Amino acid sequence: MSESVSGRRVWVTGHRGMLGAAMVRRLEGTGAELLLAGRSELDLTRQSDVYKWAKENKPELVFHIGAKVGGIHANATLPGDFLRENLLIQTNVMDAAFQAGVKKLVFVASNCTYPTRAELPIKESSQLTGALDESIRSYAISKIAGIEMCRAYKLQYGADFVAVIPPNLYGPGDNYHPEHSHVVAGILRRVHEAKISGAESFVVWGDGTPRRELLHVDDLADAMLHLMNRQTDWLYNIGYGTDLAISEIAALVAEVVGYKGAIVYDKSKPNGTMKKLLDSSRINQLGWFAKKDPKLGLKEAYADFLSQLNQPERSRLG
Ligand SMILES: NC(=O)c1ccc[n+]([C@@H]2O[C@H](COP(=O)([O-])OP(=O)(O)OC[C@H]3O[C@@H](n4cnc5c(N)ncnc54)[C@H](OP(=O)(O)O)[C@@H]3O)[C@@H](O)[C@H]2O)c1
């Protein structure tokens, strides 16, 4: 079904995170009545609390965004936490929403749910066709279970649940923690620190040739609203459409930050998956295309990083 958000009770989980905050920004002015509960009011891992909250607050539409999120280091050291917390959170939210009679739910998965050797560009049909990246396997399996829940609830109960698969996200509100950040936030922080300390060079892991597709969070929030407003299937890739080599990302970030030193590649460190470009033709056929050019988007991300430095109370610098 297609569901307009105007005048509807819309639950956004994880609204204080990077994507959740972008979703709230995107919903401003749409006439949606927002239902927001941060972790201190509602811990999404607590089953009975989540069911009680959904019963009392009667959401009609849900953007399920809240999850335990982290970079390679966090995933390598805390795989049990990633698996347990994400399975609990998404099972609680999706079933409580279903029991409360929610009309439509959009769930955010991740591109790490695709096999490392999926054919490029990666189509939705590549799900469950091969082995996953070992370094992020527990998180990926939790997200695969969430995608399957959308499919299974649609099949068995006719629930209008749809999962979306974004590539690497970046934008305002990102997490710049030295051990928990993703690729763009990590590079941005280290380039900024190199500039401030006057370092002659800045080190990037690997040889710089792996390619990554970057999507600004505002684009993803816009795509999720687009899907909420339309009749949909249960799984969509949501990408920018082109990817950049890590060396190009590092050069762009250096330009945006104003860092004049050299970029040095530490080839003794692993490259990771060489290419992950998503095939986003299914959502493109529904009339949605990403808009934010990475250079412009990175300028905004850097402005946000600088404002986090100046506002320790909202900072995610670690
Ligand atoms: N960032 C990426 O590159 C990327 C890529 C692909 C997919 N995704 C997916 O996109 C979604 C949003 O990611 P993000 O980057 O915006 O992450 P984020 O900034 O870390 O935000 C996650 C949000 O979830 C909340 N949360 C976590 N555990 C919770 C719990 N037990 N109870 C209540 N709230 C809880 C967090 O609350 P606190 O603020 O209290 O911690 C935070 O508000 C996630 O589902 C993630 O898997 C992200």
The ligand as an SDF file (V2000), in Angstrom:
LIG
                    3D

 48 52  0  0  0  0  0  0  0  0999 V2000
   26.0630    4.5970    9.2990 N   0  0  0  0  0  0  0  0  0  0  0  0
   26.1370    3.8100    8.2250 C   0  0  0  0  0  0  0  0  0  0  0  0
   27.0740    3.9100    7.4060 O   0  0  0  0  0  0  0  0  0  0  0  0
   25.0580    2.7850    7.9590 C   0  0  0  0  0  0  0  0  0  0  0  0
   25.1670    2.0000    6.8060 C   0  0  0  0  0  0  0  0  0  0  0  0
   24.1720    1.0550    6.5460 C   0  0  0  0  0  0  0  0  0  0  0  0
   23.0940    0.9350    7.4120 C   0  0  0  0  0  0  0  0  0  0  0  0
   23.0060    1.6950    8.5270 N   0  0  0  0  0  0  0  0  0  0  0  0
   21.8320    1.5090    9.4150 C   0  0  0  0  0  0  0  0  0  0  0  0
   21.1770    2.7580    9.5390 O   0  0  0  0  0  0  0  0  0  0  0  0
   20.5850    2.8540   10.8400 C   0  0  0  0  0  0  0  0  0  0  0  0
   21.0230    4.1390   11.5190 C   0  0  0  0  0  0  0  0  0  0  0  0
   22.4440    4.1930   11.5790 O   0  0  0  0  0  0  0  0  0  0  0  0
   23.1820    5.4850   12.1280 P   0  0  0  0  0  0  0  0  0  0  0  0
   24.4860    5.5620   11.4300 O   0  0  0  0  0  0  0  0  0  0  0  0
   22.2560    6.6390   12.1390 O   0  0  0  0  0  0  0  0  0  0  0  0
   23.4960    5.0120   13.6220 O   0  0  0  0  0  0  0  0  0  0  0  0
   23.6110    5.8630   14.9490 P   0  0  0  0  0  0  0  0  0  0  0  0
   23.9320    7.2660   14.6270 O   0  0  0  0  0  0  0  0  0  0  0  0
   24.5260    5.1080   15.8440 O   0  0  0  0  0  0  0  0  0  0  0  0
   22.1390    5.8070   15.5370 O   0  0  0  0  0  0  0  0  0  0  0  0
   21.5790    4.6260   16.0710 C   0  0  0  0  0  0  0  0  0  0  0  0
   20.4460    5.0180   16.9830 C   0  0  0  0  0  0  0  0  0  0  0  0
   19.8570    3.8150   17.5360 O   0  0  0  0  0  0  0  0  0  0  0  0
   19.6630    4.0310   18.9240 C   0  0  0  0  0  0  0  0  0  0  0  0
   19.6850    2.7890   19.6910 N   0  0  0  0  0  0  0  0  0  0  0  0
   20.6530    1.8380   19.6640 C   0  0  0  0  0  0  0  0  0  0  0  0
   20.3370    0.8820   20.5590 N   0  0  0  0  0  0  0  0  0  0  0  0
   19.1750    1.2620   21.1510 C   0  0  0  0  0  0  0  0  0  0  0  0
   18.3640    0.6870   22.1660 C   0  0  0  0  0  0  0  0  0  0  0  0
   18.6790   -0.4650   22.7570 N   0  0  0  0  0  0  0  0  0  0  0  0
   17.2220    1.3470   22.5290 N   0  0  0  0  0  0  0  0  0  0  0  0
   16.9030    2.5270   21.9730 C   0  0  0  0  0  0  0  0  0  0  0  0
   17.6300    3.1250   21.0030 N   0  0  0  0  0  0  0  0  0  0  0  0
   18.7580    2.4830   20.6110 C   0  0  0  0  0  0  0  0  0  0  0  0
   20.8180    4.9250   19.3370 C   0  0  0  0  0  0  0  0  0  0  0  0
   20.5040    5.5320   20.5630 O   0  0  0  0  0  0  0  0  0  0  0  0
   21.6550    6.1980   21.4780 P   0  0  0  0  0  0  0  0  0  0  0  0
   21.8730    7.5400   20.8310 O   0  0  0  0  0  0  0  0  0  0  0  0
   21.0490    6.2770   22.8250 O   0  0  0  0  0  0  0  0  0  0  0  0
   22.8470    5.2860   21.3790 O   0  0  0  0  0  0  0  0  0  0  0  0
   20.8740    5.8970   18.1640 C   0  0  0  0  0  0  0  0  0  0  0  0
   19.9390    6.9300   18.3230 O   0  0  0  0  0  0  0  0  0  0  0  0
   20.9750    1.5800   11.5890 C   0  0  0  0  0  0  0  0  0  0  0  0
   19.9210    0.6550   11.5070 O   0  0  0  0  0  0  0  0  0  0  0  0
   22.1860    1.0870   10.8170 C   0  0  0  0  0  0  0  0  0  0  0  0
   22.3290   -0.2960   10.9430 O   0  0  0  0  0  0  0  0  0  0  0  0
   23.9630    2.6350    8.8240 C   0  0  0  0  0  0  0  0  0  0  0  0
  1  2  1  0
  2  3  2  0
  2  4  1  0
  4  5  1  0
  4 48  2  0
  5  6  2  0
  6  7  1  0
  7  8  2  0
  8  9  1  0
  8 48  1  0
  9 10  1  0
  9 46  1  0
 10 11  1  0
 11 12  1  0
 11 44  1  0
 12 13  1  0
 13 14  1  0
 14 15  2  0
 14 16  1  0
 14 17  1  0
 17 18  1  0
 18 19  2  0
 18 20  1  0
 18 21  1  0
 21 22  1  0
 22 23  1  0
 23 24  1  0
 23 42  1  0
 24 25  1  0
 25 26  1  0
 25 36  1  0
 26 27  1  0
 26 35  1  0
 27 28  2  0
 28 29  1  0
 29 30  1  0
 29 35  2  0
 30 31  1  0
 30 32  2  0
 32 33  1  0
 33 34  2  0
 34 35  1  0
 36 37  1  0
 36 42  1  0
 37 38  1  0
 38 39  2  0
 38 40  1  0
 38 41  1  0
 42 43  1  0
 44 45  1  0
 44 46  1  0
 46 47  1  0
M  CHG  2   8   1  16  -1
M  END
$$$$
